[in-house]
Amino acid sequence: MKRKLTVFLLLVIMILSLAGCGSKSEDSKALKQYNDKMTIFFDELVVINDTINEIEPENTSSLQELFTQFDILETKFEYLATIKVPQELVYYDSIESLAAEGSDYMKQANEYLHMAFEDGAYNENYIEPAMECYRRANKRIRYIVSLIHGEVPNDAQ
């Protein structure tokens, strides 16, 4: 539930912060396109998050369902890394770097998750690296939201 609320709040903050940006028509157009793409990204994260939270651990297909959601999550983070950030945003170059890092971390998280259950056997040595990469990818998202607001990210967030 806490994770759902966090993703939802990030989405709302992102939409509100970008809605009023831009003063020239060209700036407004680039910012609107960016806002639209980021809204799609966050909407999709909410759906993935909800789907993961609905997986029943007792179900025999739960592991495959989790793999599927992480594969989709990796794809969405790859998409995030391709979104062109308008230069009107103060920290646009940092946002692009963070999106690329987030994509790389999510790819690693997904790879570790798959390796943890390779050949039907559970290998606990891959779970913690998977979770750490997952946390790092999500931290990049929080940093991006901070930078869009013109704030320097705070690790305490």
Secondary structure as a PSIPRED ss2 file (coil, helix, strand):
# PSIPRED VFORMAT (PSIPRED V4.0)

   1 M C   1.000  0.000  0.000
   2 K H   0.000  1.000  0.000
   3 R H   0.000  1.000  0.000
   4 K H   0.000  1.000  0.000
   5 L H   0.000  1.000  0.000
   6 T H   0.000  1.000  0.000
   7 V H   0.000  1.000  0.000
   8 F H   0.000  1.000  0.000
   9 L H   0.000  1.000  0.000
  10 L H   0.000  1.000  0.000
  11 L H   0.000  1.000  0.000
  12 V H   0.000  1.000  0.000
  13 I H   0.000  1.000  0.000
  14 M H   0.000  1.000  0.000
  15 I H   0.000  1.000  0.000
  16 L H   0.000  1.000  0.000
  17 S H   0.000  1.000  0.000
  18 L H   0.000  1.000  0.000
  19 A H   0.000  1.000  0.000
  20 G C   1.000  0.000  0.000
  21 C C   1.000  0.000  0.000
  22 G C   1.000  0.000  0.000
  23 S C   1.000  0.000  0.000
  24 K C   1.000  0.000  0.000
  25 S H   0.000  1.000  0.000
  26 E H   0.000  1.000  0.000
  27 D H   0.000  1.000  0.000
  28 S H   0.000  1.000  0.000
  29 K H   0.000  1.000  0.000
  30 A H   0.000  1.000  0.000
  31 L H   0.000  1.000  0.000
  32 K H   0.000  1.000  0.000
  33 Q H   0.000  1.000  0.000
  34 Y H   0.000  1.000  0.000
  35 N H   0.000  1.000  0.000
  36 D H   0.000  1.000  0.000
  37 K H   0.000  1.000  0.000
  38 M H   0.000  1.000  0.000
  39 T H   0.000  1.000  0.000
  40 I H   0.000  1.000  0.000
  41 F H   0.000  1.000  0.000
  42 F H   0.000  1.000  0.000
  43 D H   0.000  1.000  0.000
  44 E H   0.000  1.000  0.000
  45 L H   0.000  1.000  0.000
  46 V H   0.000  1.000  0.000
  47 V H   0.000  1.000  0.000
  48 I H   0.000  1.000  0.000
  49 N H   0.000  1.000  0.000
  50 D H   0.000  1.000  0.000
  51 T H   0.000  1.000  0.000
  52 I H   0.000  1.000  0.000
  53 N H   0.000  1.000  0.000
  54 E C   1.000  0.000  0.000
  55 I C   1.000  0.000  0.000
  56 E C   1.000  0.000  0.000
  57 P C   1.000  0.000  0.000
  58 E C   1.000  0.000  0.000
  59 N C   1.000  0.000  0.000
  60 T C   1.000  0.000  0.000
  61 S C   1.000  0.000  0.000
  62 S H   0.000  1.000  0.000
  63 L H   0.000  1.000  0.000
  64 Q H   0.000  1.000  0.000
  65 E H   0.000  1.000  0.000
  66 L H   0.000  1.000  0.000
  67 F H   0.000  1.000  0.000
  68 T H   0.000  1.000  0.000
  69 Q H   0.000  1.000  0.000
  70 F H   0.000  1.000  0.000
  71 D H   0.000  1.000  0.000
  72 I H   0.000  1.000  0.000
  73 L H   0.000  1.000  0.000
  74 E H   0.000  1.000  0.000
  75 T H   0.000  1.000  0.000
  76 K H   0.000  1.000  0.000
  77 F H   0.000  1.000  0.000
  78 E H   0.000  1.000  0.000
  79 Y H   0.000  1.000  0.000
  80 L H   0.000  1.000  0.000
  81 A H   0.000  1.000  0.000
  82 T H   0.000  1.000  0.000
  83 I C   1.000  0.000  0.000
  84 K C   1.000  0.000  0.000
  85 V C   1.000  0.000  0.000
  86 P C   1.000  0.000  0.000
  87 Q C   1.000  0.000  0.000
  88 E C   1.000  0.000  0.000
  89 L C   1.000  0.000  0.000
  90 V C   1.000  0.000  0.000
  91 Y C   1.000  0.000  0.000
  92 Y H   0.000  1.000  0.000
  93 D H   0.000  1.000  0.000
  94 S H   0.000  1.000  0.000
  95 I H   0.000  1.000  0.000
  96 E H   0.000  1.000  0.000
  97 S H   0.000  1.000  0.000
  98 L H   0.000  1.000  0.000
  99 A H   0.000  1.000  0.000
 100 A H   0.000  1.000  0.000
 101 E H   0.000  1.000  0.000
 102 G H   0.000  1.000  0.000
 103 S H   0.000  1.000  0.000
 104 D H   0.000  1.000  0.000
 105 Y H   0.000  1.000  0.000
 106 M H   0.000  1.000  0.000
 107 K H   0.000  1.000  0.000
 108 Q H   0.000  1.000  0.000
 109 A H   0.000  1.000  0.000
 110 N H   0.000  1.000  0.000
 111 E H   0.000  1.000  0.000
 112 Y H   0.000  1.000  0.000
 113 L H   0.000  1.000  0.000
 114 H H   0.000  1.000  0.000
 115 M H   0.000  1.000  0.000
 116 A H   0.000  1.000  0.000
 117 F C   1.000  0.000  0.000
 118 E H   0.000  1.000  0.000
 119 D H   0.000  1.000  0.000
 120 G H   0.000  1.000  0.000
 121 A C   1.000  0.000  0.000
 122 Y C   1.000  0.000  0.000
 123 N C   1.000  0.000  0.000
 124 E H   0.000  1.000  0.000
 125 N H   0.000  1.000  0.000
 126 Y H   0.000  1.000  0.000
 127 I H   0.000  1.000  0.000
 128 E H   0.000  1.000  0.000
 129 P H   0.000  1.000  0.000
 130 A H   0.000  1.000  0.000
 131 M H   0.000  1.000  0.000
 132 E H   0.000  1.000  0.000
 133 C H   0.000  1.000  0.000
 134 Y H   0.000  1.000  0.000
 135 R H   0.000  1.000  0.000
 136 R H   0.000  1.000  0.000
 137 A H   0.000  1.000  0.000
 138 N H   0.000  1.000  0.000
 139 K H   0.000  1.000  0.000
 140 R H   0.000  1.000  0.000
 141 I H   0.000  1.000  0.000
 142 R H   0.000  1.000  0.000
 143 Y H   0.000  1.000  0.000
 144 I H   0.000  1.000  0.000
 145 V H   0.000  1.000  0.000
 146 S H   0.000  1.000  0.000
 147 L H   0.000  1.000  0.000
 148 I H   0.000  1.000  0.000
 149 H C   1.000  0.000  0.000
 150 G C   1.000  0.000  0.000
 151 E C   1.000  0.000  0.000
 152 V C   1.000  0.000  0.000
 153 P C   1.000  0.000  0.000
 154 N C   1.000  0.000  0.000
 155 D C   1.000  0.000  0.000
 156 A C   1.000  0.000  0.000
 157 Q C   1.000  0.000  0.000
